[in-house]
Amino acid sequence: MSSVILLNKPFQVLCQFQSQDDRATLKDFLPNHPGYYPAGRLDYDSEGLLLLTNDGAIQHYISDPKHKQPKTYWAQVEGIPASADLAQLESGLQLKDGLTKPAKCRAMEVPAQLWERTPPIRERQNIPTQWLEITLTEGKNRQVRRMTAAIGHPTLRLIRSAIGPWSLGDMTPGEHVEKDIDIPSLPPSKPRKKTRISRNRATKRPNKH
């Protein structure tokens, strides 16, 4: 039986077990789980749900974009986006690395289980903020931040709340839970096509001395 670890990754923690400087890593929160590796990543300055597993097939299934595991984020943005702005996020935006796929987006109240961040975000006087819930089925680099910046509402704080069927629940920053996964329940992988390679037999000629 394989298992998956759900970790609420705190702010400013590297999504790896080793660091060449003094920055915090996953080892600070999971010191007794050798053989587990992140299935996907979460930026240093982002918080929330990170999945780790000790099984390569599960890691591939969770992180591979072709399986379209939806990822849900809570983004606190600067200003109050109009409905037209949210429509742009949903229909797709042209970023430097291509057009984003359609997403789900809605304005939301402050998350009920929200925790204090250390350090807190930098808020500007007389400029309100708004929380958005954004669900993606792709994983471009720093995608949510670039999408909200493209509509003129930079992301101030970003929390991933769910990946596929897994969610943060009531976990606090640094807390984790471990759950078993039955490998046969995963969709079977397609067999690789065998490629025939024709080889011409070389005729050996006797050496002439």
Buried (B, 14 or more C-beta within 10 A) or exposed (E): EBBBBBBBBBBBBBBBBEBEEEEBBBBBBBEEBEEBBBBBBBBBEBBBBBBBBBBEEBBBBBBEEEEEBBBBBBBBBBBEBEEEBBEBBBEBBEBEEEEBBEBBBEBEEEBEEEBEBEEEEEEEEEEEBBBBBBBBBBEBEBBBBBBBBBBEBBBBBBBBBBBBEBBBEEBEBBBBEEEEBEEEEBEEEEEEEEEEEEEEEEEEEEEEE
